[in-house]
Amino acid sequence: MALAFEKSKAPKRIKWLNTSTSQSWLDQAITHPVEILIDHANCERKAAGAAIQMMFRYLCEPGLAEALSPLAREELEHFERVLEILKSRGHYLEPLQAPPYGSLLAKSIRKEEPVRMLDSFLVSGLIEARSHERMALLSLHSPDKELRALYADLLHSEARHFSIYWTLAEERFDKSEILTRLKELAEVESKILSKLHHEPRMHS
């Protein structure tokens, strides 16, 4: 599937997201760049971990490791890049309470196979899609030139990661089943964000 984006003056958004990010989130993110960077580093680390976890869970699934190993490696490269920016600004990783966005989405993953595999692909894809949308906003609106460049550089990777998860699903499941479930999970994702306290986090 080719990625489909909404056409507008706003940053490109992968169409499977049900809602757009609010102005209040963007305002907080711009006002608290260090907290966003720390949380962003943690998000990249967790994304790598999620990909590796799927590789272990589906150890004998043909083609899965070949797709997810490079993805995990790239997520860790992004983690290292964000970490270097933090260090250059006199900061490092520190305890930062994560919003329950990811854990709440994970609760929607069904337990039985093979639909557990499908849901795992789609949840990871939706997280990548939301990250893409928010990095696009920061690449346009952050007053910090270095951070604008960082987020602009990462946009292509976030969109491609969504495509990888979509392709993994499409190779193993009927398209109508994928689309039906993706719509359901996108609605869940939207509702989760609508109820979260807006903190300066990538997924608050």
Residue, then its C-alpha position, 0 to 999 in steps of 0.5 A: m500500500a502506498l501511504a495516503f496523505e491528506k491534502s491541505k496546508a497543514p503538515k501531511r498526515i497519514k490518513w488512518l489517524n482519526t483526529s488531528t493533534s491539537q494546538s494546545w499540544l503543539d504549544q506545550a511541546i514548543t514551550h518544553p523542548v527538553e522534556i519533549l526530547i527526553d520523551h522522544a528518546n524514550c519513544e525511539r527506544k521503546a519502538a525498537g524494543a517493540a520491534i525486537q519483541m515481535m521478532f522473538r514472539y514470531l521467531c519462525e515467521p518468514g520475512l518478519a525478521e528481515a523487515l523488523s531488524p532494520l527497523a529496530r536498528e533505525e529506531l536505535e539510531h534515532f534514539e542515539r541522535v536525540l540523545e546527542i542533542l540532549k547531551s550537547r545542551g547539557h542534559y541527559l536522560e532522566p526519569l520522566q513519567a510517560p503517558p499511558y498512551g502506549s499501554l492503553l493501546a496495547k490493551s486493545i491487542r487481542k490475545e489469540e493468534p493470528v489476530r494478535m499478530l495483526d493487532s500488533f502490526l496495526v498498533s505499532g503502525l498507528i503509533e508511527a503515524r501519530s509520531h509522524e504527524r507530530m514531528a511534522l508539526l514540530s518541523l514547521h513550528s518549533p522556534d529552534k532551528e536545530l530541532r526543526a531540522l531534526y524532526a524534518d529529517l525523521l519524517h520520512s522514516e516515521a512514514r516508512h515505518f508505518s508502511i513496513y507494519w502495513t506491508l507485514a499485515e497485508e502479506r498475511f491477512d485479507k485486506s478487508e480484515i485489515l481495514t476493518r480492524l485498523k478503523e477500530l484501532a484508530e478510533v481507540e487511539s483517538k479516544i485515548l488521546s482525547k482523555l489524556h492530560h496534556e503534558p509535554r510528551m510526544h504522545s500526550 
